[in-house]
Amino acid sequence: MPVEPAIAAATVAEFAPSGALRVGINLGNPVIAQRDPGGGDPKGVGPALGRELAKRLGVSVQYVTYDTAGKVADAVKEGAWDVAFLAVDPARAVDIDFTAAYVHIEGTYLVRDDSPCRQAADLDREGMRIAVGLKTAYDLYLTRELKHAKLVRAPVGGASAGIPVFVEQKLEAAAGVRQALDFYAKDHPEVRVMTGAFQQIRQAMVTPKNKAAGLAYMKVFVEEMKASGMVVASLKASGMAEVSVAPPEK
């Protein structure tokens, strides 16, 4: 697999010091990645971007899978992956560098159908309890932003991890990724997903901190993948055609 002439050998070595590009994948976010029913490589826009980057670097790809975003973020301290896919958040920026977003995902609420809450802001009141997956992007965001409501964290992360807590503890809402909440709500008429959102989750490619050459190359790579239609095509192929591709970075 030849290395593209435009990519310096030092950059390739920075990206893939082991000789293979280890791509961290969060299988807990169905928008970004999905398990292969046949047991093969994961599917979705994240794995596709990782595979294309490895191809351009002239190295093989190895997927390192996790069931939550929090575990992906924590694994950077162990040097377990070379690139990964995470929501941009300042709490993660201590150890991780981000490209611009390649897709935007809505963080919203699941509530009971008879709930008086109609807008996201309605939930930030005294007495409101919101279930959320541990160390998810919306957990980090809501921890900073909510002034009155109480977060009740599930013991694990994941796009729909708050739903069992919401149901079992009879809470006022569950926070999560819209697609995961919609999937649950379609079979449960007693609940509904809010039409508005409390957060636009900016999903980016990431590297461990202080990989300057690799980060610079990856920022250009992400913009090319958006402009070429590759991100759109990967979303469509994985059944996520309704997800918004992020605009070009200015």
C-alpha positions as CSV (number, residue, x, y, z in Angstrom):
1,M,0.0,0.0,0.0
2,P,2.0,3.0,-1.2
3,V,2.2,6.2,0.9
4,E,0.9,9.3,-0.9
5,P,3.8,11.5,-1.9
6,A,2.2,14.6,-0.2
7,I,2.3,12.9,3.2
8,A,5.7,13.2,4.9
9,A,7.1,10.0,6.4
10,A,7.3,11.8,9.8
11,T,3.6,12.5,9.7
12,V,2.8,8.9,8.9
13,A,5.0,7.8,11.8
14,E,3.2,10.3,14.1
15,F,-0.2,9.0,13.0
16,A,0.7,5.3,13.2
17,P,3.8,4.6,15.3
18,S,2.9,0.9,15.5
19,G,2.8,0.6,11.7
20,A,-1.0,0.4,11.7
21,L,-3.6,3.1,12.2
22,R,-5.5,2.2,15.4
23,V,-8.9,3.8,15.1
24,G,-11.0,4.3,18.3
25,I,-14.7,3.6,17.6
26,N,-17.6,4.3,20.0
27,L,-20.3,1.7,19.2
28,G,-22.6,3.4,21.7
29,N,-23.4,6.1,19.2
30,P,-25.4,4.6,16.4
31,V,-25.1,7.7,14.2
32,I,-21.3,7.3,14.0
33,A,-20.8,3.5,14.1
34,Q,-22.7,0.3,14.1
35,R,-21.7,-3.3,14.8
36,D,-21.4,-5.6,11.8
37,P,-24.0,-8.4,12.3
38,G,-21.5,-10.8,10.8
39,G,-18.8,-10.0,13.3
40,G,-16.6,-8.0,10.8
41,D,-15.3,-4.5,11.0
42,P,-17.7,-1.9,12.4
43,K,-19.9,0.0,9.9
44,G,-20.8,3.7,9.7
45,V,-19.3,7.1,8.9
46,G,-16.6,6.9,11.6
47,P,-15.1,3.5,10.5
48,A,-15.3,4.7,6.9
49,L,-13.3,7.8,7.7
50,G,-10.8,5.8,9.6
51,R,-10.4,3.4,6.8
52,E,-9.9,6.1,4.2
53,L,-7.3,7.9,6.3
54,A,-5.3,4.7,6.8
55,K,-5.5,4.2,3.0
56,R,-4.0,7.6,2.4
57,L,-1.3,7.0,4.9
58,G,-0.4,3.8,3.3
59,V,-0.9,1.7,6.5
60,S,-3.4,-0.9,7.6
61,V,-6.4,0.0,9.8
62,Q,-7.1,-1.6,13.2
63,Y,-10.4,-0.8,14.9
64,V,-10.4,-0.5,18.7
65,T,-14.0,-0.6,19.8
66,Y,-15.7,0.7,22.9
67,D,-19.3,0.8,24.1
68,T,-19.3,4.4,25.3
69,A,-17.7,7.8,24.3
70,G,-16.4,8.1,27.9
71,K,-14.4,4.9,27.5
72,V,-12.9,6.2,24.2
73,A,-11.9,9.5,25.8
74,D,-10.4,7.7,28.9
75,A,-8.4,5.3,26.7
76,V,-6.3,8.2,25.3
77,K,-4.4,8.2,28.6
78,E,-3.3,4.6,27.9
79,G,-2.3,5.3,24.3
80,A,-4.9,2.8,23.1
81,W,-5.7,4.5,19.8
82,D,-4.1,6.9,17.3
83,V,-7.3,8.6,16.0
84,A,-10.9,8.5,17.1
85,F,-14.3,10.1,16.8
86,L,-15.7,12.2,19.7
87,A,-17.9,15.2,20.3
88,V,-16.0,18.4,20.7
89,D,-16.1,19.4,24.4
90,P,-13.7,21.5,26.5
91,A,-13.6,18.8,29.3
92,R,-11.9,16.4,26.8
93,A,-9.5,19.0,25.4
94,V,-6.9,18.4,28.2
95,D,-5.8,15.2,26.6
96,I,-7.3,15.4,23.1
97,D,-7.1,17.6,20.0
98,F,-10.1,18.0,17.7
99,T,-10.6,18.8,14.0
100,A,-13.6,20.8,12.9
101,A,-16.9,18.9,13.1
102,Y,-17.8,16.5,10.2
103,V,-21.4,16.0,11.4
104,H,-23.8,17.7,13.7
105,I,-26.1,15.7,15.9
106,E,-28.9,17.0,18.1
107,G,-28.9,16.4,21.8
108,T,-32.5,16.4,23.0
109,Y,-34.9,15.0,25.6
110,L,-37.3,12.1,25.9
111,V,-40.3,12.9,28.1
112,R,-43.6,11.2,28.9
113,D,-46.3,12.0,26.4
114,D,-48.4,13.8,29.0
115,S,-45.4,16.0,30.2
116,P,-46.2,19.7,30.3
117,C,-42.6,20.4,29.0
118,R,-42.6,21.4,25.3
119,Q,-39.2,23.1,24.9
120,A,-35.8,22.1,26.2
121,A,-35.7,25.1,28.5
122,D,-38.8,23.9,30.3
123,L,-36.7,21.1,31.9
124,D,-34.3,23.4,33.7
125,R,-36.5,24.0,36.7
126,E,-36.3,22.9,40.4
127,G,-37.7,19.4,40.9
128,M,-36.9,18.3,37.3
129,R,-34.7,15.1,37.1
130,I,-33.0,14.2,33.9
131,A,-31.4,10.8,33.2
132,V,-28.2,10.9,31.2
133,G,-25.5,8.4,30.1
134,L,-22.2,8.7,32.1
135,K,-19.5,10.9,30.5
136,T,-21.5,11.4,27.3
137,A,-21.2,14.7,25.4
138,Y,-24.6,15.7,26.7
139,D,-23.6,14.7,30.3
140,L,-20.6,17.0,30.0
141,Y,-22.6,19.8,28.4
142,L,-25.6,19.7,30.8
143,T,-23.4,19.5,33.8
144,R,-22.1,23.0,32.9
145,E,-25.4,24.4,31.6
146,L,-28.2,23.3,33.8
147,K,-28.9,25.7,36.7
148,H,-31.8,24.1,38.5
149,A,-32.6,20.6,37.1
150,K,-30.8,17.5,38.6
151,L,-28.9,15.1,36.4
152,V,-29.3,11.4,37.3
153,R,-26.4,9.5,35.7
154,A,-26.7,6.0,34.4
155,P,-23.8,3.8,35.4
156,V,-22.7,3.6,31.8
157,G,-22.6,5.9,28.8
158,G,-24.1,5.4,25.4
159,A,-26.6,7.3,23.3
160,S,-29.7,5.7,24.9
161,A,-28.2,4.8,28.3
162,G,-30.4,7.3,30.2
163,I,-33.6,5.7,29.0
164,P,-33.7,2.7,31.5
165,V,-33.0,5.1,34.4
166,F,-35.7,7.5,33.1
167,V,-38.2,4.6,33.0
168,E,-37.3,2.7,36.2
169,Q,-37.0,5.8,38.4
170,K,-39.9,7.6,36.8
171,L,-37.9,10.7,36.1
172,E,-39.1,13.8,34.2
173,A,-36.8,13.3,31.1
174,A,-33.9,11.4,29.5
175,A,-31.2,13.2,27.6
176,G,-29.7,11.6,24.5
177,V,-28.9,11.6,20.8
178,R,-32.1,12.3,18.9
179,Q,-31.8,9.1,16.7
180,A,-31.5,6.8,19.7
181,L,-34.4,8.4,21.5
182,D,-36.5,8.3,18.3
183,F,-35.8,4.6,18.0
184,Y,-37.1,3.9,21.5
185,A,-40.1,6.3,21.1
186,K,-41.5,4.6,18.0
187,D,-42.3,1.5,20.0
188,H,-43.4,3.3,23.1
189,P,-46.4,5.6,22.6
190,E,-46.3,6.7,26.2
191,V,-43.3,8.8,25.6
192,R,-42.3,11.5,23.0
193,V,-39.1,13.1,21.8
194,M,-38.9,16.9,21.9
195,T,-38.8,18.6,18.6
196,G,-36.3,21.1,19.8
197,A,-32.7,20.5,21.1
198,F,-30.7,21.6,24.0
199,Q,-27.4,21.1,22.2
200,Q,-25.9,20.8,18.8
201,I,-23.3,18.0,19.2
202,R,-20.3,18.6,17.0
203,Q,-18.7,15.3,16.1
204,A,-15.0,15.5,15.2
205,M,-12.0,13.4,14.4
206,V,-9.6,13.5,17.2
207,T,-6.0,12.7,18.1
208,P,-4.1,12.5,21.3
209,K,-2.7,15.8,22.4
210,N,0.5,17.2,20.9
211,K,0.4,15.4,17.5
212,A,0.8,18.7,15.6
213,A,1.6,17.3,12.1
214,G,-1.1,14.6,12.3
215,L,-3.7,17.0,13.5
216,A,-2.9,19.5,10.7
217,Y,-3.2,16.8,8.1
218,M,-6.4,15.5,9.6
219,K,-8.1,18.9,9.6
220,V,-7.5,19.2,5.9
221,F,-8.7,15.5,5.4
222,V,-12.0,16.2,7.2
223,E,-12.8,19.2,5.1
224,E,-12.1,17.2,1.9
225,M,-14.3,14.3,3.1
226,K,-17.1,16.7,3.7
227,A,-16.7,18.5,0.4
228,S,-16.3,15.4,-1.7
229,G,-19.6,13.9,-0.5
230,M,-17.8,11.0,1.3
231,V,-19.4,11.9,4.6
232,V,-22.9,12.1,3.1
233,A,-22.5,8.8,1.3
234,S,-21.3,7.0,4.4
235,L,-24.2,8.4,6.5
236,K,-26.6,7.3,3.8
237,A,-25.1,3.8,3.5
238,S,-25.5,3.3,7.2
239,G,-29.1,4.4,7.4
240,M,-28.3,7.9,8.8
241,A,-29.1,10.0,5.8
242,E,-31.1,12.5,8.0
243,V,-28.0,13.5,9.9
244,S,-26.5,16.9,9.0
245,V,-23.1,17.2,7.6
246,A,-21.2,20.0,9.3
247,P,-20.5,23.1,7.1
248,P,-17.0,23.9,5.9
249,E,-14.7,25.2,8.5
250,K,-13.9,28.9,8.0
